[in-house]
Amino acid sequence: MKIILLSALALLPLSVLAQNKQKTYTEEFKKEFMDACVGSATEGGDISEKMAKEYCACSFELLSKKYTMDEVTAISEKGEEESALIMRAATQPCLDELVKKLKKNKD
């Protein structure tokens, strides 16, 4: 299901982190994160660009509050499955909100 895959969107731009180890997030990283996240979320047309932007902004906010760029880099080096679990746990409230909005739009 596309919704479940969205929880792993935070992993998309991690290659940028591997090259740019910093404690604070750069505007360049945020832009690349948002572009990758929105692009992936809207692929297939199940989710509107507006909803994707809201989800991705929420995910970025939660990740940036919980982890530094160095910490996210370390998480990304744990392997895809473990990284996805950690990122999903950090961004679960955003996913829950997206699911609510999608259900509301269906009704």
N, C-alpha and C positions, 0 to 999 in steps of 0.2 A: 504494500500500500504506500502510495506517495507520501502520505503524512508521516509515517514512521521514518522514511528516508530523510525527511527534513531535519530530524534531530542530529543527523551526522553532517549537516551542511557546514558546521563550524570547522570541519576538517579540511575543507577545500583549499583555503589559502595558506595552509601551514608550511608549504614549501617556501613562502616568503619569510616566515619566521626563522627557518633554519639558516637563512642567509643574513638575517637582521636581528640578532639577539640584543634585546633591550628590555628594560624594566617597564617602560611606559609605551603605550601604543602610539604609533605615528599616524598621521592623517592618511598617508599613502597606504598603510596596512588596512586602516578602516575602510578606505575606498575599495581596495581589492577584495576585502572580506565581503562587503556589501554587494559588489558587482557579481562575485562568484556565487554568493548565497542566493541573491534574487534570480540570477540566471538559471541556476539549478532548480529553484523552487517553482519557477514559472514554466519550466520545460514540460511540455505535454498539455499545457493549458488548463490544468485542474485548479490552479490557484491564480488569482488575479495578481497583477504587479503590485497593486496597493497592499494587498494582504501579505505578499511576500516581503515587501519593504518593511512593513510593521513587524513581522516575525523576525526578520534578519536584524533589524535595529534592536529589538528586544534581546535577541541572542547575543549580539555584540556587547550590549550594555551589561548583561549578567556576566558574561565571560570576563570583561574588562574589570568588573568590580571584584571578581573572585580570584582571577589569575593575572600575573604579570605576563608580558610577552615571553620572558624566559621560561616561566612555568608552563605556558601553553606549548612552547617548543619541547620541553621535557615530556609533556604528556603525549605529544605527537610521535615521539620516538619510542613509545611503549608498544607500538603496533596498532594496526587499524582497528581491530575488535576492541581492545582495551581502551584505546583513545576514544572511540565512538561511545562507549559506555560512560566514560568520565564526562565527555562533552554533553551527552544527553542528560545526565544527571544535573549538570550545571544550567542547562537551558530548558529543562522540563516545563517550568511555568510558561514559557513562551509557546511551546508546543501545545500545551493545554489550552491556552487562549486561542491559538489558531484553530484548533479542533472545534472549540465552541463557536467561533465565527463561521466556520464552514458548515456546521450543523444548522446554525441559525439561518444562513443563506439558503439552505436546502428546504427549510420549512416554509 
